[in-house]
Amino acid sequence: MNLANLNLTEKNCFVAMKYYYLILNRTYLIILGETSLIGIVGNGLISAEGGGDEVTRLITKSLSVQGDLNNPFSYIKNGYIRKVENLDLDGEDILLQNRANFKIRYDEITSVNYDPSKKWGMGYYPHDGKVYVKTSKGKKIEFIILGSQSGKSISDRIFRQKQKS
């Protein structure tokens, strides 16, 4: 299975942000695969436009998402996806392409929870709370659900995929 041959729908993928190193963030296209959640980096650091001086305004504008902010795919840059669109999502190449890509096997997931509260620091970006995935290795992963997507529905879909595997 690869992205080029996969018809992306709300049933088999979602777009979310993960923070790393406290204030930095990455945006992911996350595929609900047969055996794993597959996270593919779809954008680098994102910022809300703003700032008092010209330099800050230029920097924040270059890091801001343009387009329909309710459309989750607006947060994904095509260049990131083109690099991986022909890679086998079930294989290890997707992880080698970018060390921030990830796979979480469903059999390693111990719980999935939806928190509808807004994430501090998201500025004007629309989002539907957070989905938390806990693993048997003790990791708690927070996915901030971007645009007009249902965090509750995403949480339920991950849980159903876990039950199937």
JOTAWO-V54651 format. One record per residue. N is the residue number from 0. RES is the residue in one letter. SS is DSSP state (hx for helix, st for strand, lp for the rest). PSI is psi in whole degrees, 0 to 359 (none if undefined). Layout:
n: [N/N]
res: [RES/RES]
ss: [SS/SS]
psi: [PSI/PSI]
This chain:
n: [0/1/2/3/4/5/6/7/8/9/10/11/12/13/14/15/16/17/18/19/20/21/22/23/24/25/26/27/28/29/30/31/32/33/34/35/36/37/38/39/40/41/42/43/44/45/46/47/48/49/50/51/52/53/54/55/56/57/58/59/60/61/62/63/64/65/66/67/68/69/70/71/72/73/74/75/76/77/78/79/80/81/82/83/84/85/86/87/88/89/90/91/92/93/94/95/96/97/98/99/100/101/102/103/104/105/106/107/108/109/110/111/112/113/114/115/116/117/118/119/120/121/122/123/124/125/126/127/128/129/130/131/132/133/134/135/136/137/138/139/140/141/142/143/144/145/146/147/148/149/150/151/152/153/154/155/156/157/158/159/160/161/162/163/164]
res: [M/N/L/A/N/L/N/L/T/E/K/N/C/F/V/A/M/K/Y/Y/Y/L/I/L/N/R/T/Y/L/I/I/L/G/E/T/S/L/I/G/I/V/G/N/G/L/I/S/A/E/G/G/G/D/E/V/T/R/L/I/T/K/S/L/S/V/Q/G/D/L/N/N/P/F/S/Y/I/K/N/G/Y/I/R/K/V/E/N/L/D/L/D/G/E/D/I/L/L/Q/N/R/A/N/F/K/I/R/Y/D/E/I/T/S/V/N/Y/D/P/S/K/K/W/G/M/G/Y/Y/P/H/D/G/K/V/Y/V/K/T/S/K/G/K/K/I/E/F/I/I/L/G/S/Q/S/G/K/S/I/S/D/R/I/F/R/Q/K/Q/K/S]
ss: [lp/lp/hx/hx/hx/lp/lp/lp/lp/lp/lp/lp/st/st/st/st/st/st/st/st/lp/lp/lp/st/st/st/st/st/st/st/st/st/lp/lp/lp/st/st/st/st/st/st/st/st/lp/lp/lp/lp/lp/lp/lp/lp/lp/lp/hx/hx/hx/hx/hx/hx/hx/hx/hx/hx/lp/lp/lp/lp/lp/lp/lp/lp/hx/hx/hx/hx/lp/lp/hx/hx/hx/hx/hx/lp/lp/lp/lp/lp/lp/lp/lp/lp/lp/hx/hx/hx/hx/hx/lp/lp/lp/lp/st/st/st/st/hx/hx/hx/st/st/st/st/st/st/st/lp/lp/lp/lp/lp/lp/lp/lp/lp/lp/lp/st/st/st/st/st/st/st/st/st/lp/lp/lp/lp/st/st/st/st/st/st/st/lp/lp/lp/lp/hx/hx/hx/hx/hx/hx/hx/hx/hx/hx/hx/hx/hx/hx/lp]
psi: [132/165/325/329/2/125/104/124/171/347/335/5/166/166/130/161/145/136/148/150/48/306/351/158/159/147/138/143/121/121/133/89/183/318/349/156/130/114/123/122/126/357/154/212/133/142/157/145/144/195/152/329/166/317/314/319/319/317/310/327/319/337/359/156/133/156/199/103/343/340/112/331/348/339/351/132/132/325/324/319/322/327/335/359/335/3/149/115/336/344/189/347/327/326/330/333/322/124/347/347/156/163/135/111/138/326/351/351/126/333/156/125/146/132/111/353/149/150/127/140/3/356/225/3/123/137/156/63/207/149/128/130/124/142/164/345/6/6/142/114/129/124/119/121/110/148/206/78/156/112/322/314/319/315/314/320/319/316/317/319/320/318/326/330/none]
